[in-house]
Amino acid sequence: MLPTLRQLQYLKLLSEHGSFSRAAEAAHVTQPTLSAGIQELEKILGGPMVDRNRSGVILTAAGAEAVMRAGAILGQAEDLVQACRGAGQPLTGRFRLGVIPTIAPFMLPAALPALRTRFPKLRLFLREDLTHRLIHDLKAGVLDAAVIALPYDMAGLDWAHVDDDELMAALPSDHPLGASRRITPQTFEREELILLEDGHCLRDHALAACGLGGQRFNRDEGFAATSLATLVQMVGSGLGVSFLPAMAVASGLADNAQVTVRPLDAADMSREVVVAWRAGSTRATEGRLLAEVFAKSRAAPCIAPAEAL
């Protein structure tokens, strides 16, 4: 005998809400109905899924494993429903898209109107978060696709190219290096380098760009910013130097700060922006369509060529 999707959904909701009453409310059923579903699931799987106590419920080791697998199963089931409903009509109905914060404010303003025009029946739900959490939710079926930046570990995922986003040097406006037309990344080894806080993939891209590998930067030392906007203000205040993605510079992020932006004199100084989805997902066609729309909406970066700087 196999568990039903409803039973797996009950267990997933129970893990998210931590109590039978709240999980039952989220499932729109009575608490006895949800409890009976969990008990039947435990009989099928051959052991307790949760430890019950007065303070709530805690997943057992078997329950945690079941929840992880249930997320993937429920995601695939929802993919099937959406694929059948939208057969022949991609990007209609609900679509849950994640976007990392170092891309969302610079790409979406141009991309979303184009997406609405081309797919008027699309109901897009957006979530902005860090790469590792978006990928976790992709694999768990919470998201249908995500806009992220490579390089990154993409095991279990497929993706489509959107754009190559160059990394650029950001300096205080009175910094001596501002007199250079192009800057060698290794020059930053002698500078106070400000990065985004740990968890942002752009942090790793920046460290790789100047060949530092992270050995100088851990969670307890140096300056760190929570967003690119804060990073620009920190650089403009003379606290150090940093890297900015070209799409952020083109959007005017550094225009009103005391910051000088210069191209970097090195090969492969860019990150690859992609739309990613679960490998084997029925959302693959829609993921590629999203990547196509996003790529077309990307205007040429409004950055002066190196010769003019």
VOGU-3710 file (C-alpha; in Angstrom, 3 decimals, decimal comma):
1> mlptlrqlqy> 0,000/0,000/0,000  1,291/3,453/-0,926  0,720/6,761/0,863  -1,656/9,211/-0,749  -0,735/12,710/-1,835  -3,157/14,030/0,784  -1,330/12,160/3,561  2,028/13,479/2,348  0,572/16,988/2,241  -0,642/16,611/5,849
11> lkllsehgsf> 2,852/15,605/6,969  4,471/18,474/5,096  2,056/20,991/6,629  2,618/19,484/10,069  6,376/19,971/9,699  5,874/23,590/8,592  3,375/24,622/11,285  4,539/22,529/14,242  1,083/21,682/15,556  -1,884/19,578/14,483
21> sraaeaahvt> -4,348/22,441/14,886  -2,432/24,905/12,704  -1,637/22,231/10,114  -5,322/21,239/9,970  -6,291/24,876/9,483  -3,795/25,236/6,636  -5,121/22,038/5,029  -8,744/23,233/5,446  -9,713/20,065/7,330  -10,606/19,258/10,933
31> qptlsagiqe> -7,870/18,310/13,372  -9,224/14,734/13,795  -9,146/14,315/10,008  -5,517/15,406/9,810  -4,539/13,270/12,829  -6,182/10,223/11,249  -4,302/10,881/7,992  -0,962/11,073/9,819  -1,711/7,875/11,761  -2,565/6,030/8,554
41> lekilggpmv> 0,632/7,336/6,945  2,653/6,056/9,906  1,101/2,605/9,494  1,969/2,577/5,789  5,549/3,747/6,325  6,097/1,438/9,292  6,974/3,849/12,070  6,245/7,162/13,823  6,736/10,292/11,740  6,355/12,764/14,612
51> drnrsgvilt> 6,875/12,896/18,356  3,797/14,351/20,023  4,012/16,466/23,176  2,221/19,366/24,828  4,445/21,985/23,235  3,779/20,739/19,712  5,205/18,130/17,393  8,763/17,294/16,375  9,672/15,241/13,341  11,416/11,934/13,924
61> aagaeavmra> 14,406/11,042/11,754  12,086/8,994/9,553  9,622/11,876/9,479  12,287/14,352/8,343  13,298/11,985/5,541  9,654/11,527/4,568  9,042/15,291/4,489  12,056/15,845/2,236  10,857/13,203/-0,226  7,234/14,300/0,092
71> gailgqaedl> 8,179/17,814/-1,029  9,659/16,466/-4,258  6,684/14,154/-4,862  4,131/16,905/-4,232  6,092/19,265/-6,481  6,044/16,749/-9,322  2,332/16,136/-8,809  1,650/19,853/-9,004  3,830/20,056/-12,117  1,634/17,371/-13,667
81> vqacrgagqp> -1,556/19,270/-12,861  -0,209/22,546/-14,215  1,184/20,870/-17,343  -2,152/19,227/-18,131  -4,135/22,398/-17,472  -1,799/24,473/-19,598  -1,157/21,925/-22,339  -0,439/23,885/-25,487  -0,553/27,141/-23,495  2,709/27,562/-21,571
91> ltgrfrlgvi> 2,997/30,164/-18,825  -0,683/30,308/-18,026  -1,980/30,140/-14,486  0,200/30,172/-11,382  3,981/30,179/-11,661  6,262/30,552/-8,624  9,548/32,220/-9,489  12,488/32,901/-7,200  15,061/35,624/-7,901  18,278/36,446/-6,054
101> ptiapfmlpa> 18,496/40,001/-4,618  21,549/40,996/-6,683  19,494/40,470/-9,869  15,832/41,159/-8,991  15,828/44,998/-8,771  17,938/45,410/-11,903  16,340/42,914/-14,297  12,684/42,633/-13,274  11,547/46,241/-13,936  12,125/45,757/-17,678
111> alpalrtrfp> 11,318/42,043/-17,790  7,962/41,936/-16,018  6,052/44,235/-18,407  7,381/42,202/-21,347  6,292/39,015/-19,612  2,789/40,343/-18,950  2,428/41,433/-22,572  3,495/38,083/-24,009  1,722/35,874/-21,444  -1,346/37,784/-20,195
121> klrlflredl> -2,842/34,710/-18,472  0,251/34,154/-16,348  -0,176/34,582/-12,572  3,378/35,163/-11,428  4,332/34,798/-7,772  7,779/36,214/-6,992  10,097/35,427/-4,121  13,425/37,185/-3,536  15,951/35,179/-1,532  19,525/33,907/-1,409
131> thrlihdlka> 20,668/31,282/-3,894  20,986/28,327/-1,526  17,449/28,787/-0,198  15,973/29,215/-3,679  17,669/26,027/-4,864  16,434/24,161/-1,797  12,882/25,274/-2,528  13,253/24,410/-6,212  14,189/20,846/-5,340  11,416/20,667/-2,725
141> gvldaavial> 8,784/21,773/-5,232  8,035/25,057/-3,457  9,259/27,028/-6,498  8,798/26,303/-10,201  11,933/28,123/-11,377  14,533/30,585/-10,131  16,730/33,301/-11,615  20,211/32,827/-10,182  23,845/33,435/-11,123  26,538/30,919/-12,004
151> pydmagldwa> 28,978/29,509/-11,159  27,118/27,534/-8,496  26,551/23,857/-7,723  23,636/22,941/-10,019  23,329/19,225/-9,245  19,746/18,106/-9,877  18,874/21,222/-11,878  18,651/22,260/-15,511  18,932/25,847/-16,693  18,794/28,257/-19,625
161> hvdddelmaa> 21,143/31,180/-20,261  19,842/34,732/-19,865  22,876/37,018/-19,863  26,522/37,398/-18,916  26,841/40,086/-16,263  30,301/41,663/-15,986  31,813/42,427/-12,592  33,238/45,948/-12,229  35,469/47,651/-9,683  33,814/50,141/-7,310
171> lpsdhplgas> 36,051/52,692/-5,575  35,602/55,790/-3,422  35,513/58,773/-5,783  38,837/60,099/-4,454  40,673/56,769/-4,605  44,002/56,862/-6,533  43,011/53,815/-8,585  40,173/55,880/-10,058  42,720/57,485/-12,374  43,182/54,132/-14,147
181> rritpqtfer> 41,043/53,232/-17,137  40,995/49,560/-16,142  41,866/47,876/-12,848  43,582/44,559/-12,254  41,573/42,522/-9,700  44,724/41,458/-7,866  45,260/45,143/-6,990  42,445/44,716/-4,475  44,606/42,352/-2,403  46,200/45,455/-0,893
191> eelilledgh> 42,871/47,213/-0,303  40,162/47,009/2,332  37,698/44,872/0,389  33,999/45,198/1,278  31,764/42,289/0,316  28,153/41,269/0,682  27,535/39,189/3,789  28,025/35,446/3,750  25,324/33,608/1,779  25,272/35,904/-1,252
201> clrdhalaac> 26,705/34,101/-4,285  28,065/37,445/-5,548  30,406/37,399/-2,552  31,966/34,160/-3,808  32,099/35,472/-7,377  33,944/38,597/-6,181  36,439/36,605/-4,122  37,126/34,308/-7,053  37,580/37,346/-9,298  40,520/38,621/-7,277
211> glggqrfnrd> 41,872/35,157/-6,495  41,425/35,417/-2,746  39,389/32,259/-2,277  37,818/33,533/0,923  40,818/32,975/3,201  40,897/36,619/4,270  37,180/36,894/4,768  35,181/35,050/7,360  32,045/35,959/9,255  33,919/37,599/12,105
221> egfaatslat> 36,248/40,014/10,343  36,135/42,840/7,838  33,211/44,857/6,595  30,140/43,219/5,055  26,951/44,618/3,531  23,473/43,139/3,453  22,588/44,576/0,030  24,204/46,167/-3,006  22,649/49,512/-2,096  24,337/49,397/1,320
231> lvqmvgsglg> 27,567/48,212/-0,291  27,625/51,272/-2,572  27,099/53,616/0,364  29,914/51,948/2,308  32,296/52,334/-0,640  31,195/55,934/-1,157  31,916/56,663/2,501  35,528/55,596/1,998  35,334/52,365/3,981  36,911/50,310/1,210
241> vsflpamava> 36,600/49,037/-2,346  34,345/46,407/-3,862  32,854/44,829/-6,978  29,503/45,634/-8,593  27,640/43,731/-11,302  27,292/45,675/-14,552  23,491/45,394/-14,509  23,424/47,234/-11,176  25,727/49,950/-12,501  23,629/50,300/-15,666
251> sgladnaqvt> 20,511/50,762/-13,521  22,102/53,810/-11,877  22,790/52,229/-8,484  26,042/54,167/-8,041  24,961/57,418/-9,717  24,166/59,339/-6,546  27,032/58,052/-4,417  30,641/59,185/-4,173  31,742/56,108/-6,101  33,909/55,599/-9,183
261> vrpldaadms> 33,262/52,508/-11,305  35,934/51,039/-13,581  36,149/47,924/-15,800  38,364/45,101/-14,620  41,420/44,100/-16,612  41,032/40,306/-16,531  39,393/37,481/-18,430  36,153/35,816/-17,282  35,175/38,688/-15,002  31,466/37,958/-15,213
271> revvvawrag> 28,713/35,852/-13,754  26,175/33,978/-15,882  22,534/34,834/-15,203  20,267/31,823/-15,780  16,745/30,556/-15,216  16,934/27,221/-13,372  14,364/24,470/-12,760  14,320/20,917/-11,406  15,911/18,392/-13,736  13,135/16,417/-15,412
281> strategrll> 10,443/18,926/-14,454  7,525/19,538/-16,788  8,302/23,242/-16,271  11,372/23,013/-18,532  9,621/24,555/-21,548  8,344/27,418/-19,425  11,768/27,925/-17,865  13,282/28,324/-21,323  10,512/30,737/-22,325  11,185/32,836/-19,233
291> aevfaksraa> 14,886/32,908/-20,049  14,064/34,042/-23,595  11,857/36,896/-22,380  14,384/37,971/-19,760  17,218/37,896/-22,301  15,289/40,044/-24,772  14,366/42,549/-22,081  17,973/43,074/-21,091  18,993/46,413/-22,569  22,632/47,021/-23,499
301> pciapaeal> 24,478/48,172/-20,342  24,686/51,941/-20,185  28,370/51,949/-19,277  30,966/54,062/-21,011  33,565/52,003/-22,898  36,978/51,690/-21,249  38,530/54,056/-23,758  36,233/56,861/-22,599  36,879/56,363/-18,894
//
